[in-house]
Amino acid sequence: MFPGDEDRYGRAFFDANAATWDAPDKIERAGAVAERIAATIPLHSTTRFLEYGAGTGLVTQALRQHVGPVTLAEPSAGMRAVIESKIDAAGLTDARLWDLDLEEDEPPDERFDVIVTAMVLHHVHALDRVLAGFLALLEPGGHLCVVDLDFEGGTFHGEGFTGHPGFHRDRFGDRLRAAGFTNVEISDCYQMLRNGIPYTLFLAVAQSPAIR
Ligand SMILES: C[S@@+](CC[C@H](N)C(=O)[O-])C[C@H]1O[C@@H](n2cnc3c(N)ncnc32)[C@H](O)[C@@H]1O
């Protein structure tokens, strides 16, 4: 469930910031994330690709040429409006848009080869439910790619944030395995500056078991 007014990084925040989201720092981050993902897992022109918590679709745009049909899932109406305008302007081809929050919604009856989620899971309270949703949405042997903050103690969002202060890599890996994922690998992904403070992001790659 999207946090309400008690979290200043809840749905209202993303609705309000959607129109100006595509700033140079976000575009650069999305490009770097896409590059790391493309260098880490196999991607093909037939790969059925889902980005969860897609924001304005920057990571999908950066990976578009590497994959087949893309689905962007995003619960903020403001963010979805930006994605819709990109689809309408043919900035995103063979793309469809879902209003989906796996904290409260059942996973649709669909299967993907790859699911990517970048800078989303630290906002997710019902993390195990969302990971179970990813597993249900993946083909056996499909890849989940999670990009998120290393544990940062809460300075990234500051006061009024009710999500995760980043993640410890080893504990996050255990959480993926406990959810049923296999072949969990976690590596360095990106470093960004916020208010003059450096923050590191990891890339966790995991697979849905080949036989379920
Ligand atoms: C920091 S932004 C990242 C957007 C995009 N992935 C990017 O890298 O530019 C976090 C995104 O997660 C979405 N989000 C927050 N809680 C969510 C949830 N429970 N399920 C799906 N998306 C969520 C927000 O609406 C927002 O678009």
PDBQT file of the ligand as one rigid body, heavy atoms in Angstrom, charges set to zero:
ROOT
HETATM    1  C1  LIG A 301      12.432   7.033  -6.484  1.00  0.00    +0.000 C 
HETATM    2  S1  LIG A 301      11.157   6.732  -7.657  1.00  0.00    +0.000 S 
HETATM    3  C2  LIG A 301      12.008   5.771  -8.884  1.00  0.00    +0.000 C 
HETATM    4  C3  LIG A 301      11.341   5.854 -10.229  1.00  0.00    +0.000 C 
HETATM    5  C4  LIG A 301      12.070   5.092 -11.338  1.00  0.00    +0.000 C 
HETATM    6  N1  LIG A 301      12.173   3.683 -11.033  1.00  0.00    +0.000 N 
HETATM    7  C5  LIG A 301      13.443   5.690 -11.569  1.00  0.00    +0.000 C 
HETATM    8  O1  LIG A 301      14.438   4.972 -11.327  1.00  0.00    +0.000 OA
HETATM    9  O2  LIG A 301      13.517   6.833 -12.019  1.00  0.00    +0.000 OA
HETATM   10  C6  LIG A 301      10.178   5.514  -6.800  1.00  0.00    +0.000 C 
HETATM   11  C7  LIG A 301       8.975   5.055  -7.613  1.00  0.00    +0.000 C 
HETATM   12  O3  LIG A 301       8.365   3.957  -6.919  1.00  0.00    +0.000 OA
HETATM   13  C8  LIG A 301       6.961   4.116  -6.956  1.00  0.00    +0.000 C 
HETATM   14  N2  LIG A 301       6.417   3.376  -5.803  1.00  0.00    +0.000 N 
HETATM   15  C9  LIG A 301       6.377   3.732  -4.507  1.00  0.00    +0.000 A 
HETATM   16  N3  LIG A 301       5.774   2.781  -3.772  1.00  0.00    +0.000 NA
HETATM   17  C10 LIG A 301       5.449   1.789  -4.625  1.00  0.00    +0.000 A 
HETATM   18  C11 LIG A 301       4.824   0.521  -4.490  1.00  0.00    +0.000 A 
HETATM   19  N4  LIG A 301       4.379   0.078  -3.309  1.00  0.00    +0.000 N 
HETATM   20  N5  LIG A 301       4.666  -0.235  -5.587  1.00  0.00    +0.000 NA
HETATM   21  C12 LIG A 301       5.100   0.193  -6.801  1.00  0.00    +0.000 A 
HETATM   22  N6  LIG A 301       5.707   1.380  -6.996  1.00  0.00    +0.000 NA
HETATM   23  C13 LIG A 301       5.874   2.167  -5.925  1.00  0.00    +0.000 A 
HETATM   24  C14 LIG A 301       6.750   5.622  -6.902  1.00  0.00    +0.000 C 
HETATM   25  O4  LIG A 301       5.484   5.995  -7.387  1.00  0.00    +0.000 OA
HETATM   26  C15 LIG A 301       7.881   6.120  -7.771  1.00  0.00    +0.000 C 
HETATM   27  O5  LIG A 301       7.515   6.216  -9.110  1.00  0.00    +0.000 OA
ENDROOT
TORSDOF 0
